[in-house]
Every structure is written in C-alpha cells, then in structure tokens.
Amino acid sequence: MVNIYRFYLAICLSRFLKNKSLRGKKYLTKLITIIKPKVKCGMIVKTLYGFKLEINPNYDKGIETQIYKTGIYEEGTLWCFQKILKKNDVVFDIGANIGLTSIYASKLVGRNGTVHVFEPLTSTFEILKRNIKVNRLTNVKTYNIALSNHEGVGLIYKNLHINRGAASLKKSINEIGENVIISTLDRFVSTNAIELINFMKIDVEGSEYDVLEGGLNMLKSKFKPIICLEYSEDVESLNKIKFLYNLLNVQLGYDVFKSIKGKGHVSQLIKINDKSELPKHDNIYCFQSYHYSAISKDLFFGLNLNS
C-alpha cells in the first residue's frame, strides 16, 4: 500500500514539473527517482486518473510502460471519453487490454451504467479481471472472447515482441496461437438481450472491419452507438482497411472525426471529409446526427451544430 502512494506522489510531482522552469527542479527530479518504486512483476499503481492498475512494465512496452513512466496513457482518448459518455450509458469495450479504458468508462457511466468488456487473450484477461476487482467495480461485465464476422473457435497470437495489446487473430509465423472462442456482435447482442449500446470502443489490431461486419444488424438499427475505433495503416489487416471509411460513412451514415493532435494529447475533434484525410495510426470517432445534442460542444472544432 505504501508503494502505491509513493508511486502516485512521484507521478503527480513529475506532472507538476513538466514543462516548468523553476529553481530546485533538478533536486525535485532526483527526488522523484528516489520516491518512485522500482519496476516489478504485477505491481499495483495508482494512475493520475485516480484508479489503480496492475502493470508489468518489464513485460509490456506499450500501455504498462507508459503508465509506469507518467501515470497516464492516451490522454486525448480519455478526454474524448469524458466529453462523450454520460451517466447510465451502456458501453462496449472491444479489445480491452488490461482495462484502462474500461475502468475509466465505468467511472463515467456510474453505478447504473454498464460496461461490457471483451478481451480474448487469457493472460491479459486475468489481469483485466484483477484490475476490475482492485477498483471494486460492480458495473463492468467481462468476456474472454473475440468478436469478429463469424462464430466458432480460432487462434489468437500474442505478439508480445510488440506489446501486450498487439494480440491478434492474424496468423503470425513466429507465434504459437492460443485457442479463443469467436462470436459476432450481432449474436452477442441478441443472446444477451441488449437493446441499446450508447458507445463502442474497438481496438483489435486490424480486425476492426470484421467486428463491424459481424454487427451490421445492430449497426443498421434505428439507434446506432457512437463509435471510437483504432484506424491504422501500420497493421497488416485481416480486412480491407481502405474500405473501413466507406462502411462507416457511406453505408452506415456516420460522420467521421479525428483528433487534431492525436490520441496522446488533449485536443478537439475535426471532421474527416474524405478518406485521404484519415490518420495513419490513430483513433477515429463516428457520430450520427442525433448524437450531437447530448455531447459536449467543445469536443468539436469548426463544427456548426446549429445548422
């Protein structure tokens, strides 16, 4: 417990000193290295968001290393969550990793909201469950399955040489796959009698199109969810990534946006008017016209919501 608060003190102090020029900064920076607990497997830390996470920075060079260094991760993404999510919302976090976005969403939707969390890799799923437990969350439901455009049993590949969040259904010649149950969004929604999804985050390492394709019945319903998904040209996708914008904008009628400064920085969203304006590697946000009235207006840049 002492180490948790030493870590929190260290990252708060580091945050305070960031981009500041003041006397004694060198001494305070040295003090941070003394206060901050050393990296160890399964260490529990308190993030700048106020909740706890079990991390292993030696094992994961992505989110867990960044959390250890700064106490935050994808600050821009979570700022957008804060502007979009409301009390009592139903959220789907597809590709939840160790639970950062799931836990943050849980806090925003409140005890009467629900966060459905999907993480197919068993080892990561176990950490996810422990992180939900350590934060005493009662509005989060977890599922150790992959969502795609078909049902059955498949293989997922860890890809830990990249980071823990790089697990993918895409075959890797350097990895031995792990069995995973695969379902579709439509099947899950029907089986669990879910009538409405307010917000859906999808980060599945290039299989985003498959997830959407497996949920077309739900996505063609009268009330569609707001969608945040990772768009990346860096991933050799299982799908045709270039068709993703067409599916969202042309077929499903979504307005598509991207962050001005990217997911790592707090910044407004700007509308994408053509697929040539899509980011190379970042989150995109998708809204129907009827979503705007319930969203904080300062989320958007240069958008006239009164027209």
C-alpha positions in Angstrom: 0.0 0.0 0.0 2.9 2.4 0.8 4.4 1.8 -2.6 1.1 2.7 -4.3 1.0 6.1 -2.7 4.8 6.6 -3.3 4.2 5.9 -6.9 1.2 8.3 -7.0 3.2 11.1 -5.3 6.1 10.6 -7.8 3.9 10.9 -10.9 1.9 13.8 -9.5 5.2 15.6 -8.8 6.5 14.7 -12.2 3.3 16.0 -13.8 3.6 19.3 -11.9 7.2 19.8 -13.0 6.5 19.0 -16.7 7.3 22.0 -18.9 8.1 24.2 -15.9 11.2 26.2 -15.3 11.8 26.8 -11.6 14.6 26.8 -9.0 15.2 23.4 -7.4 13.7 21.4 -10.4 16.9 19.3 -10.7 16.7 18.4 -7.0 12.9 17.6 -7.2 13.5 15.4 -10.3 16.2 13.4 -8.4 13.7 13.1 -5.5 11.2 11.6 -7.9 13.6 8.8 -8.8 14.1 8.0 -5.1 10.4 8.1 -4.2 9.2 6.0 -7.1 9.0 2.3 -6.5 11.2 0.1 -8.7 9.6 -1.9 -11.5 8.4 -5.4 -10.5 6.1 -8.0 -11.9 2.4 -7.5 -11.0 3.0 -4.1 -9.3 -0.2 -2.2 -8.5 0.0 1.5 -9.1 -2.4 4.5 -8.8 -2.8 6.3 -12.0 -3.3 10.1 -12.5 -6.9 9.2 -13.2 -7.3 8.1 -9.6 -7.9 4.4 -10.1 -5.5 1.5 -9.7 -3.9 -0.8 -12.3 -1.8 -3.9 -12.1 1.1 -3.5 -14.5 4.3 -5.1 -15.5 6.5 -2.6 -17.5 9.2 -5.3 -18.0 6.7 -7.4 -19.9 4.8 -4.8 -21.8 6.5 -1.9 -23.6 3.2 -0.3 -24.5 0.5 0.9 -22.1 2.1 -0.5 -19.0 5.5 1.1 -19.5 3.8 4.4 -20.3 1.6 4.2 -17.2 4.8 3.5 -15.1 6.6 6.5 -16.6 3.8 9.0 -16.5 0.7 7.6 -14.8 -1.3 8.3 -17.9 -1.9 6.8 -21.3 -3.7 8.1 -24.4 -4.7 11.2 -22.5 -6.5 12.6 -25.6 -8.7 9.4 -25.9 -9.8 9.6 -22.3 -10.6 13.3 -22.6 -12.9 12.4 -25.5 -14.5 9.7 -23.4 -15.2 12.3 -20.7 -16.9 14.6 -23.3 -19.0 11.7 -24.8 -20.0 9.4 -22.0 -22.9 10.1 -19.7 -24.4 8.5 -16.5 -26.4 5.3 -17.2 -24.8 4.7 -20.6 -24.2 1.2 -22.0 -20.6 0.8 -23.3 -18.8 -1.9 -25.2 -15.0 -2.0 -24.9 -13.9 -4.4 -27.6 -10.2 -5.2 -27.2 -9.9 -4.0 -23.6 -6.3 -5.0 -22.8 -5.7 -4.6 -19.0 -8.7 -2.4 -18.5 -7.6 1.3 -18.7 -10.5 2.5 -20.9 -12.9 0.0 -19.3 -12.3 1.3 -15.8 -12.4 4.9 -16.9 -15.7 4.4 -18.7 -17.0 2.6 -15.7 -16.4 5.7 -13.6 -18.1 8.0 -16.2 -21.3 5.9 -16.7 -21.9 5.4 -12.9 -23.4 2.5 -11.0 -26.5 2.4 -13.2 -24.5 2.3 -16.4 -22.9 -0.9 -17.8 -19.5 -1.6 -19.4 -19.3 -4.8 -21.4 -15.6 -5.7 -21.7 -14.1 -8.1 -24.3 -10.5 -9.4 -24.1 -9.7 -12.6 -25.9 -6.1 -13.3 -24.7 -6.4 -15.3 -21.5 -3.3 -14.0 -19.7 -4.4 -10.4 -20.3 -8.0 -11.2 -19.4 -6.9 -12.4 -16.0 -5.1 -9.1 -15.3 -8.1 -7.2 -16.6 -10.3 -9.1 -14.0 -7.9 -8.3 -11.2 -7.9 -4.6 -12.2 -11.7 -4.5 -12.1 -11.6 -6.3 -8.7 -9.0 -4.0 -7.1 -11.1 -1.0 -8.1 -14.3 -2.6 -6.7 -16.3 -2.1 -9.8 -19.8 -3.5 -10.0 -20.9 -2.2 -13.3 -18.4 -4.0 -15.5 -19.0 -7.3 -17.2 -16.1 -9.3 -18.7 -16.0 -11.7 -21.6 -13.0 -13.8 -22.6 -13.9 -14.0 -26.3 -13.0 -12.4 -29.6 -15.6 -10.6 -31.7 -15.4 -10.9 -35.4 -17.6 -11.6 -38.5 -18.1 -15.3 -37.8 -18.6 -17.7 -34.9 -16.5 -20.6 -33.8 -13.1 -21.4 -32.3 -9.9 -19.8 -33.7 -6.4 -18.9 -32.8 -5.1 -15.7 -31.3 -1.4 -14.7 -31.5 0.2 -12.8 -28.6 2.8 -10.8 -30.5 4.5 -9.8 -27.2 7.6 -8.7 -29.1 5.4 -5.6 -30.0 3.4 -5.2 -26.7 0.7 -6.9 -24.7 -2.0 -5.0 -26.7 -0.8 -6.3 -30.0 -2.5 -9.7 -29.7 -4.3 -10.5 -33.0 -6.3 -13.1 -34.8 -4.0 -12.6 -37.8 -1.7 -15.6 -38.2 1.9 -15.0 -37.1 4.7 -17.2 -38.4 6.7 -16.6 -35.2 4.0 -17.4 -32.7 2.1 -20.4 -31.5 -1.6 -19.5 -31.4 -3.9 -19.8 -28.4 -7.4 -21.1 -28.8 -10.1 -18.5 -28.5 -13.9 -18.5 -28.7 -15.1 -16.2 -31.5 -18.5 -14.7 -31.7 -20.2 -11.8 -33.5 -21.5 -8.5 -32.2 -25.0 -9.4 -33.5 -25.0 -12.8 -31.9 -23.8 -11.3 -28.6 -26.4 -8.6 -28.6 -29.2 -11.0 -29.4 -28.2 -13.7 -26.9 -27.8 -11.2 -24.1 -31.0 -9.2 -25.0 -29.1 -5.9 -25.2 -31.5 -3.3 -26.6 -29.2 -0.3 -26.8 -25.5 0.4 -27.0 -24.6 4.1 -26.4 -20.8 3.9 -27.1 -18.5 1.3 -28.6 -14.7 1.4 -28.5 -12.9 -1.1 -30.8 -9.2 -1.7 -30.8 -8.5 -5.1 -32.2 -5.2 -4.8 -34.1 -6.5 -4.6 -37.7 -9.7 -6.6 -37.3 -12.0 -3.6 -36.7 -13.7 -4.1 -40.1 -14.5 -7.7 -39.1 -16.1 -6.6 -35.8 -18.3 -4.1 -37.6 -19.2 -6.6 -40.3 -20.3 -9.0 -37.5 -22.6 -6.3 -36.1 -24.3 -5.0 -39.2 -27.8 -5.8 -38.0 -27.3 -3.8 -34.8 -25.5 -1.0 -36.7 -28.4 -0.7 -39.1 -30.9 -0.3 -36.3 -32.6 3.0 -35.6 -30.3 4.0 -32.8 -26.7 3.4 -33.5 -23.8 3.7 -31.0 -21.2 6.3 -31.1 -18.0 4.5 -32.2 -14.4 5.1 -31.3 -12.0 2.7 -33.2 -8.4 2.5 -33.9 -7.6 3.1 -37.6 -4.1 2.0 -38.6 -2.3 1.7 -41.9 0.6 0.2 -39.9 -1.2 -3.1 -39.2 -1.4 -5.7 -42.0 -5.1 -6.0 -41.6 -7.1 -9.2 -41.9 -9.6 -6.9 -43.7 -9.5 -4.2 -46.3 -8.7 -1.2 -44.1 -9.3 1.2 -47.0 -12.9 0.1 -47.1 -13.5 0.9 -43.4 -14.3 4.6 -44.1 -16.8 3.7 -46.8 -18.5 1.2 -44.5 -18.8 3.8 -41.7 -19.6 6.9 -43.7 -21.4 5.8 -46.9 -23.1 2.6 -45.8 -23.9 3.4 -42.2 -24.2 7.2 -42.4 -21.7 8.1 -39.7 -19.8 11.5 -39.6 -16.2 10.5 -39.0 -13.7 12.6 -37.0 -10.1 12.5 -35.8 -8.2 14.2 -33.1 -6.3 17.4 -34.1 -3.2 16.5 -32.1 -3.7 12.7 -31.9 -4.7 10.3 -29.1 -1.8 11.1 -26.8 -2.8 14.8 -26.4 -6.0 16.6 -25.3 -7.4 18.2 -28.4 -10.7 18.7 -30.2 -12.0 16.5 -33.0 -12.1 17.7 -36.6 -14.3 16.2 -39.2 -12.9 14.0 -41.9 -14.5 14.8 -45.3 -12.6 12.4 -47.4 -10.7 9.1 -46.9 -7.5 10.9 -47.8 -7.8 12.8 -44.5 -7.8 9.6 -42.4 -4.9 9.4 -39.9 -2.0 6.9 -40.5 -2.3 5.5 -37.0 -4.8 7.0 -34.5 -8.4 6.7 -33.2 -11.3 7.9 -35.3 -14.7 8.8 -33.8 -18.0 8.2 -35.5 -21.3 10.0 -34.8 -24.8 10.1 -36.2 -26.5 13.4 -36.5 -28.8 12.7 -33.5 -25.8 12.1 -31.2 -24.6 15.7 -31.2 -27.4 17.1 -28.9 -26.2 15.1 -26.0 -22.4 15.7 -26.4 -20.3 18.5 -25.0 -19.9 21.0 -27.8 -16.3 21.8 -27.0 -15.4 18.3 -28.2 -15.5 19.5 -31.8 -13.5 22.0 -33.8 -15.2 24.1 -36.5 -18.4 22.2 -36.5 -21.7 24.2 -36.6 -24.1 22.1 -34.7 -26.9 24.6 -35.1 -27.2 24.1 -38.8 
